Amino acid sequence: MHDPVPRLPSLLEAVLSVGTDLELRATLQHIVDAAAELTEARYAALDMTDPGRDGLTGIRTAERPEPPEPPEPPESTESPKPPELPELVVPIHVDDEVFGDLRLAGKRDGPFTDDDEQLVRVLATQAGIAIGNARLYETARQREHWIEGAAAVTTALLSGESAADALMTVAERARRLAEASAGVILQPTEDGGMEIVTASTLDDPGDIVGVVVEPGSPLLEQLLGGEAVFIDDSATDPRMTTRVRHRFGPSMMLPLQAGGRLLGTLALPRRRGGRPYTAVERLLATQFASQAALALVHAEAQHSRERLAVYEDRDRIARDLHDLVVQRLFATGMMLESTQRRSAGTGDTDKDVHAMLGRAVDELQSTVQEVRTAIFALQQPPADAPTTFRGKVLREAAGAGAVLGFQPSTRFIGAVENRLAEPVAGRLLTALRRALTAASRRAGVSRVEITVDVTAPLPDGRPGVRLTVFDDGDTGNGHAEGGGAEGGAGTTVTWQSPL
């Protein structure tokens, strides 16, 4: 046995080098390189027992050298088998578990000696400590990143984002933290399946959003039950049935669940052939999903409180309009009508005054109708689909207003809610939509007036409903369905139907 003392400085240098880096992959590379240099091996590798645990693959210095050429065999003998390459294998233990085997081969000056093995074993002992420290550092760093990500998501969600933006925030942040190919959120459908409603990807997510996991899928029972599902390869796992599964490999599918309520599933697939998720990544991602779900619920509650405050404020404004403005306008109108009746006479001046008072009364009545319409609009939930006919008409007017740049005026005559029923109401809304679209395309439009009158009889005397849409744009031929178009300054579209 050779005296190992002259090699102690090299051993000390190798022992120190394996602990100079806290990043796990770099630490493993230091171990392999140090072992090769210490033993003068041309080949060194570290084969891990469970590479998936740390998301790594084998570490090596270089390709395995070719074995030496065998000597020429005598003519009278058979060809011998090529000699096997001498190899030194030393296990590395981390916390009483075998992390992997350090393999060395191709020693330059002959076979490995007992001194070589002794030195490598000392190095392997220090390597086990360095690997344990690197694992702790890696776990702490990952945990810090995920906690920061969860805090950022919570802050963003509580800042007043819309529901769609909130889901995208969760998907985008989770994708980055997990180093995934995509961040996808699925939500339950009415027929018992699940649909991808949000996707954050490095590529165009257009062909991912809308993908449905059909009822009957083996995966659905777990997802709808709020279970986390971990998949080694999405492309080959029989539980995966969507048309986009072939492009993904390892995946995590995590429940977005808070207070016993399932909001959906957060899926984080990596590309086909990507490294598997480690146990630490799975744990941290699961905790992130729980925190994100809680933030989504709190954001939804905050949004509901804000909407309630808006509704209360709208209700107060509506009461003030009704109690103050409408009643004063109505009282003023009554006074003008009374004055109009007293001023009726035979003189031209009296006739002019009478006509002016008549116009003033008409304007006041129109103003009262406009204010009442505004009161009704204030009482409608702004973000929800209207359920009343008045609400649907106002929603169409608001949509046209976004295109026109101003809000059309809307007037209702008669008990439209009581007298107008389907399918007449549906046909009227269709006619209104067409008329508003045509008005928005005309040049010079600065005023649009919508009137729905359920007190106007049809020409044959039957009770009916009449829709009139007037705009002051360039004069053109009005479109009429079930009625006639009236000419004049601007364009008037008239639609009518029996009740």
SVG drawing of the C-alpha trace seen along z (x, -y; Angstrom):
<svg xmlns="http://www.w3.org/2000/svg" viewBox="-111 -89 115 113">
<polyline fill="none" stroke="black" stroke-width="0.4" points="0.0,0.0 1.3,-3.4 1.7,-6.0 -1.4,-8.3 0.3,-11.2 1.7,-13.0 -1.8,-13.0 -3.4,-14.6 -3.1,-18.2 -5.0,-17.1 -7.6,-15.4 -8.0,-18.5 -8.4,-20.6 -11.0,-18.2 -12.9,-18.1 -13.0,-21.9 -14.1,-22.2 -17.2,-20.1 -18.6,-22.5 -17.9,-25.8 -21.2,-25.9 -24.7,-25.7 -26.5,-25.0 -27.1,-21.2 -26.1,-20.5 -22.9,-22.5 -22.1,-20.7 -22.5,-17.3 -20.3,-18.4 -17.6,-19.5 -17.8,-16.0 -17.3,-14.2 -14.5,-16.5 -12.7,-16.3 -12.9,-12.4 -11.5,-12.2 -8.6,-14.6 -7.8,-12.9 -7.5,-9.4 -6.3,-10.5 -9.3,-8.8 -10.2,-9.6 -13.9,-8.9 -16.0,-9.8 -19.8,-9.7 -22.4,-10.0 -25.4,-7.7 -28.2,-8.8 -30.5,-6.2 -33.5,-8.5 -32.8,-11.3 -36.4,-12.3 -36.3,-13.4 -34.0,-16.3 -35.1,-16.7 -31.6,-15.8 -30.0,-13.3 -26.6,-11.6 -23.5,-13.8 -20.3,-12.9 -16.9,-14.4 -16.6,-12.9 -17.4,-10.0 -16.3,-6.6 -12.9,-5.8 -12.7,-2.9 -11.0,0.2 -7.5,0.9 -7.0,3.0 -6.5,6.7 -3.2,8.3 -3.0,10.3 -4.0,13.9 -1.8,16.8 -2.9,18.6 -3.5,21.8 -5.8,20.4 -9.2,18.8 -9.7,15.0 -9.8,13.9 -12.5,11.6 -11.5,8.0 -10.5,7.0 -13.1,5.2 -12.3,1.6 -11.2,1.5 -13.8,-0.5 -13.9,-1.9 -17.4,-2.3 -18.0,-4.1 -21.5,-4.8 -22.5,-8.3 -24.8,-8.4 -27.0,-11.4 -28.8,-11.2 -28.5,-7.4 -29.8,-6.9 -27.8,-5.9 -27.8,-9.0 -26.0,-7.3 -22.8,-5.7 -19.6,-7.5 -18.0,-5.6 -14.5,-6.0 -12.7,-4.3 -9.7,-4.6 -6.9,-5.3 -4.0,-6.6 -1.1,-4.6 -2.8,-1.3 -5.6,0.2 -7.1,-1.6 -5.4,-1.0 -6.6,-0.7 -5.3,-4.2 -7.5,-5.4 -10.5,-3.8 -9.7,-5.2 -9.3,-8.7 -12.6,-8.5 -14.4,-7.2 -13.2,-10.2 -14.4,-12.4 -17.7,-10.6 -18.3,-11.2 -17.7,-14.9 -19.8,-14.8 -22.8,-13.4 -22.6,-16.4 -22.3,-18.9 -25.2,-17.3 -27.4,-17.5 -26.5,-21.2 -27.2,-21.9 -30.6,-20.2 -31.5,-22.3 -30.4,-25.4 -32.3,-24.4 -35.5,-23.7 -35.2,-27.0 -34.7,-28.9 -37.6,-27.2 -39.8,-27.8 -38.9,-31.5 -39.7,-31.8 -43.1,-30.1 -44.0,-32.2 -43.1,-35.4 -45.2,-34.3 -48.2,-33.5 -47.9,-36.9 -47.6,-38.7 -50.7,-36.8 -52.7,-37.7 -51.7,-41.4 -52.7,-41.4 -56.0,-39.7 -57.0,-42.1 -56.2,-45.1 -59.5,-44.9 -58.8,-42.7 -61.7,-41.3 -62.5,-37.5 -60.8,-36.7 -57.7,-38.8 -57.5,-37.1 -57.4,-33.6 -54.8,-34.7 -52.6,-36.1 -52.7,-32.8 -51.9,-30.8 -49.1,-33.1 -47.4,-33.2 -47.7,-29.5 -46.2,-28.7 -43.2,-30.8 -42.6,-29.4 -42.9,-25.8 -40.8,-26.4 -43.6,-24.8 -44.5,-25.0 -48.0,-26.2 -50.2,-27.3 -53.8,-26.2 -57.0,-26.6 -59.9,-24.3 -63.4,-24.9 -66.4,-22.5 -69.0,-22.6 -72.7,-22.1 -72.6,-18.7 -70.2,-17.3 -66.9,-17.8 -64.2,-20.4 -63.1,-23.1 -59.9,-25.1 -60.9,-28.7 -57.5,-30.3 -54.1,-29.4 -50.7,-31.1 -48.1,-29.6 -44.8,-30.5 -46.6,-30.0 -50.0,-31.0 -52.6,-29.6 -55.5,-30.0 -55.8,-26.3 -55.7,-25.4 -58.4,-27.6 -61.8,-25.9 -60.4,-22.3 -62.9,-20.2 -62.3,-17.1 -65.4,-15.2 -67.6,-13.5 -66.5,-9.9 -62.8,-10.7 -60.9,-8.7 -59.3,-11.9 -62.5,-13.8 -63.5,-12.0 -60.2,-13.0 -60.3,-16.6 -63.9,-17.3 -63.2,-15.6 -60.6,-18.2 -57.6,-15.8 -54.1,-16.7 -53.0,-14.6 -49.4,-14.1 -48.6,-12.7 -45.2,-11.5 -46.0,-11.9 -49.2,-13.5 -48.7,-12.1 -48.8,-8.5 -50.9,-8.5 -54.2,-6.7 -56.1,-9.1 -55.3,-12.0 -57.8,-12.3 -57.6,-15.9 -56.4,-16.7 -53.4,-18.7 -52.0,-16.0 -49.4,-14.9 -47.3,-18.1 -46.8,-17.8 -44.8,-15.6 -44.7,-15.7 -47.6,-17.6 -49.2,-18.7 -53.0,-19.1 -53.8,-20.9 -57.2,-21.8 -58.1,-25.5 -60.2,-24.9 -61.0,-27.1 -63.6,-26.6 -64.8,-23.4 -65.6,-25.1 -63.9,-23.9 -63.1,-26.9 -61.3,-24.8 -58.0,-23.0 -54.6,-24.5 -52.6,-22.4 -48.8,-22.9 -47.5,-20.7 -43.9,-20.7 -42.9,-20.0 -42.6,-16.4 -39.3,-15.0 -39.0,-17.7 -37.6,-17.0 -40.0,-15.4 -41.3,-17.4 -39.6,-16.8 -41.4,-16.0 -40.5,-19.5 -41.9,-21.2 -45.1,-19.2 -45.6,-20.2 -44.8,-23.9 -47.1,-24.0 -49.9,-22.4 -49.5,-25.0 -49.5,-27.8 -52.7,-26.5 -54.4,-26.6 -53.2,-30.1 -54.3,-31.3 -57.7,-29.8 -58.1,-31.6 -57.0,-34.8 -59.5,-34.3 -62.4,-33.8 -61.3,-36.9 -61.1,-38.9 -64.5,-37.8 -65.9,-38.8 -64.2,-42.2 -65.6,-42.7 -69.1,-41.8 -68.8,-44.3 -67.7,-47.0 -70.6,-46.2 -73.0,-46.3 -71.7,-49.7 -72.2,-50.9 -75.7,-49.5 -76.5,-51.3 -75.1,-54.5 -77.2,-54.0 -80.3,-53.4 -79.7,-56.6 -79.3,-58.6 -82.4,-57.0 -84.4,-57.9 -83.1,-61.4 -84.1,-61.7 -87.5,-60.3 -88.3,-62.3 -86.8,-65.6 -86.4,-66.0 -89.3,-64.0 -91.8,-65.4 -90.7,-69.0 -90.8,-68.4 -94.2,-66.9 -95.4,-69.8 -94.0,-72.3 -95.7,-70.5 -99.1,-70.7 -98.6,-74.4 -97.8,-74.9 -100.8,-72.9 -103.0,-75.0 -101.6,-78.2 -102.1,-76.8 -105.7,-76.2 -106.2,-79.7 -104.4,-81.3 -106.6,-79.8 -108.2,-82.6 -108.9,-84.0 -106.0,-86.5 -102.9,-85.7 -100.7,-86.5 -102.7,-84.2 -102.4,-81.5 -98.6,-81.9 -98.4,-81.7 -100.6,-78.7 -98.4,-76.9 -95.3,-77.8 -96.8,-76.4 -97.8,-73.3 -94.2,-72.7 -92.9,-73.4 -95.4,-70.8 -94.3,-68.2 -90.6,-68.9 -91.3,-68.4 -93.1,-65.2 -90.2,-63.9 -87.8,-65.0 -89.8,-63.1 -89.7,-60.0 -85.9,-60.3 -85.3,-60.8 -87.5,-57.8 -85.5,-55.7 -82.3,-56.9 -83.7,-55.8 -84.6,-52.4 -81.1,-52.1 -79.5,-53.0 -81.4,-50.1 -80.0,-47.5 -76.9,-45.5 -74.3,-46.9 -72.4,-43.6 -75.2,-41.1 -77.4,-40.2 -80.7,-42.1 -83.8,-39.9 -86.5,-42.5 -87.5,-43.8 -86.6,-47.4 -83.2,-46.2 -82.5,-44.4 -83.5,-47.5 -81.2,-49.7 -78.4,-47.2 -78.7,-47.3 -78.7,-51.1 -75.6,-51.1 -73.8,-48.8 -74.6,-51.1 -73.4,-54.1 -70.0,-52.5 -69.7,-52.6 -71.5,-55.9 -69.5,-57.8 -72.7,-59.0 -75.7,-57.4 -78.9,-57.1 -82.0,-58.4 -84.6,-55.8 -88.3,-56.2 -91.0,-53.7 -94.7,-54.4 -97.2,-52.1 -96.7,-49.0 -94.1,-47.3 -93.2,-44.7 -96.9,-43.5 -98.1,-43.8 -95.0,-42.6 -94.1,-39.0 -92.0,-36.5 -91.6,-36.0 -92.6,-39.6 -90.1,-41.0 -87.3,-38.9 -88.2,-40.2 -88.4,-43.7 -84.9,-43.5 -83.6,-42.1 -85.1,-45.0 -83.7,-47.4 -80.2,-45.9 -80.4,-46.2 -81.6,-49.8 -78.8,-50.8 -76.2,-49.1 -77.4,-51.0 -77.4,-54.2 -73.8,-53.7 -72.7,-53.3 -74.2,-56.6 -72.1,-59.8 -72.9,-62.8 -74.9,-61.1 -75.0,-63.1 -78.4,-62.0 -80.3,-58.8 -83.8,-58.4 -85.4,-55.1 -89.1,-54.8 -91.0,-51.7 -94.8,-52.3 -97.2,-49.5 -100.3,-51.8 -100.1,-52.4 -102.8,-50.4 -102.1,-48.8 -103.7,-50.2 -106.3,-47.4 -107.2,-48.4 -105.6,-45.5 -103.4,-46.3 -99.8,-46.4 -96.3,-47.6 -94.3,-50.1 -90.5,-50.6 -89.2,-53.9 -85.5,-54.6 -84.5,-58.0 -81.0,-59.4 -80.0,-62.8 -77.3,-61.5 -77.1,-62.0 -80.6,-61.4 -81.1,-57.9 -83.8,-55.4 -84.9,-53.9 -85.2,-50.1 -88.6,-48.9 -89.7,-45.5 -93.4,-45.1 -93.8,-48.8 -92.8,-51.8 -89.8,-54.2 -90.4,-57.8 -88.3,-60.4 -87.3,-63.9 -84.2,-65.3 -82.3,-62.3 -83.5,-58.7 -86.4,-57.1 -86.8,-53.4 -90.2,-52.1 -91.1,-48.5 -94.4,-47.3 -96.1,-44.1 -99.3,-42.8 -99.1,-42.1"/>
</svg>
